Amino acid sequence: MNPKLAPLFTRRSVRRYSGEPVTDAEIRDLLEAAMAAPSACATDPWHFVVLRGRPALDALAGVLPNGPMLKQAEAAIVICGDPARAHRNQESYLLQDCSAAIENILLAASLLGLGACWLGVHPNADRMEPIRRQLGIPEAILPVSAIALGRPAEFPELRTRFRAEAVHAGKW
Ligand SMILES: Cc1cc2nc3c(=O)[nH]c(=O)nc-3n(C[C@H](O)[C@H](O)[C@H](O)COP(=O)(O)O)c2cc1C
């Protein structure tokens, strides 16, 4: 592992939070990072719903069985995509662009000393529809993923998951 890349390997999913606040300026920083992500033909098909406060975060936890840590989180960001803006209106480009924005948020959170965890939403209709109803997301917009955020109360070790057998030199 090249030590110059340590900030990248330090990013880990953090699922326990201390309860200390996450500031509005930090959320703004995360959103700036998100919207600096690569996007096919720079179409930027993403939207971000920022959730604060116990009732909203508990309600999101209520519809995401995969996100129990939302009950301790200080904030959450629900990443959505607009197919009408995506390159060639294609869902695959929308998902790739939103995933790049999500990874930028996770890396920025790690660099700012925040804890964050990616929560899968798309393509599970039983997660997408309740989130859509709860947050008033228009029918044409896809809720893609959520990110739980807080000040970390656990510190997973930095690591690489490099597997030589996943690399194919020249041909498979
Ligand atoms: C598309 C996607 C969906 C994920 N959904 C969840 C989830 O619902 N709940 C959760 O706790 N972690 C979720 N994760 C986080 C992964 O479990 C985590 O990234 C993986 O175990 C690697 O660990 P690391 O993030 O600490 O490197 C998701 C990650 C991705 C990329």
The ligand as an SDF file (V2000), in Angstrom:
LIG
                    3D

 31 33  0  0  0  0  0  0  0  0999 V2000
  -24.0460   -0.3370   -3.2080 C   0  0  0  0  0  0  0  0  0  0  0  0
  -23.6820   -0.4770   -1.7580 C   0  0  0  0  0  0  0  0  0  0  0  0
  -24.6860   -0.7050   -0.8250 C   0  0  0  0  0  0  0  0  0  0  0  0
  -24.3740   -0.8150    0.5270 C   0  0  0  0  0  0  0  0  0  0  0  0
  -25.3900   -0.9860    1.4060 N   0  0  0  0  0  0  0  0  0  0  0  0
  -25.1200   -1.0950    2.7280 C   0  0  0  0  0  0  0  0  0  0  0  0
  -26.1900   -1.2170    3.6560 C   0  0  0  0  0  0  0  0  0  0  0  0
  -27.3390   -1.2350    3.2700 O   0  0  0  0  0  0  0  0  0  0  0  0
  -25.8810   -1.2850    4.9750 N   0  0  0  0  0  0  0  0  0  0  0  0
  -24.5830   -1.2480    5.4210 C   0  0  0  0  0  0  0  0  0  0  0  0
  -24.3720   -1.3230    6.6480 O   0  0  0  0  0  0  0  0  0  0  0  0
  -23.5370   -1.1310    4.5580 N   0  0  0  0  0  0  0  0  0  0  0  0
  -23.7720   -1.0370    3.2280 C   0  0  0  0  0  0  0  0  0  0  0  0
  -22.7480   -0.8780    2.3230 N   0  0  0  0  0  0  0  0  0  0  0  0
  -21.3580   -0.7910    2.8180 C   0  0  0  0  0  0  0  0  0  0  0  0
  -20.5830   -2.0910    2.5490 C   0  0  0  0  0  0  0  0  0  0  0  0
  -21.0460   -3.1140    3.4050 O   0  0  0  0  0  0  0  0  0  0  0  0
  -19.0820   -1.8120    2.7840 C   0  0  0  0  0  0  0  0  0  0  0  0
  -18.6520   -0.7870    1.8980 O   0  0  0  0  0  0  0  0  0  0  0  0
  -18.2310   -3.0680    2.5490 C   0  0  0  0  0  0  0  0  0  0  0  0
  -18.5060   -4.0390    3.5350 O   0  0  0  0  0  0  0  0  0  0  0  0
  -16.7160   -2.7380    2.5810 C   0  0  0  0  0  0  0  0  0  0  0  0
  -16.3540   -2.1830    3.8340 O   0  0  0  0  0  0  0  0  0  0  0  0
  -15.7010   -0.7110    3.9560 P   0  0  0  0  0  0  0  0  0  0  0  0
  -16.6990    0.2670    3.4080 O   0  0  0  0  0  0  0  0  0  0  0  0
  -15.4510   -0.5160    5.4230 O   0  0  0  0  0  0  0  0  0  0  0  0
  -14.4450   -0.6970    3.1590 O   0  0  0  0  0  0  0  0  0  0  0  0
  -23.0260   -0.7500    0.9720 C   0  0  0  0  0  0  0  0  0  0  0  0
  -22.0200   -0.5150    0.0200 C   0  0  0  0  0  0  0  0  0  0  0  0
  -22.3510   -0.3590   -1.3180 C   0  0  0  0  0  0  0  0  0  0  0  0
  -21.2590   -0.0680   -2.3240 C   0  0  0  0  0  0  0  0  0  0  0  0
  1  2  1  0
  2  3  1  0
  2 30  2  0
  3  4  2  0
  4  5  1  0
  4 28  1  0
  5  6  2  0
  6  7  1  0
  6 13  1  0
  7  8  2  0
  7  9  1  0
  9 10  1  0
 10 11  2  0
 10 12  1  0
 12 13  2  0
 13 14  1  0
 14 15  1  0
 14 28  1  0
 15 16  1  0
 16 17  1  0
 16 18  1  0
 18 19  1  0
 18 20  1  0
 20 21  1  0
 20 22  1  0
 22 23  1  0
 23 24  1  0
 24 25  2  0
 24 26  1  0
 24 27  1  0
 28 29  2  0
 29 30  1  0
 30 31  1  0
M  END
$$$$
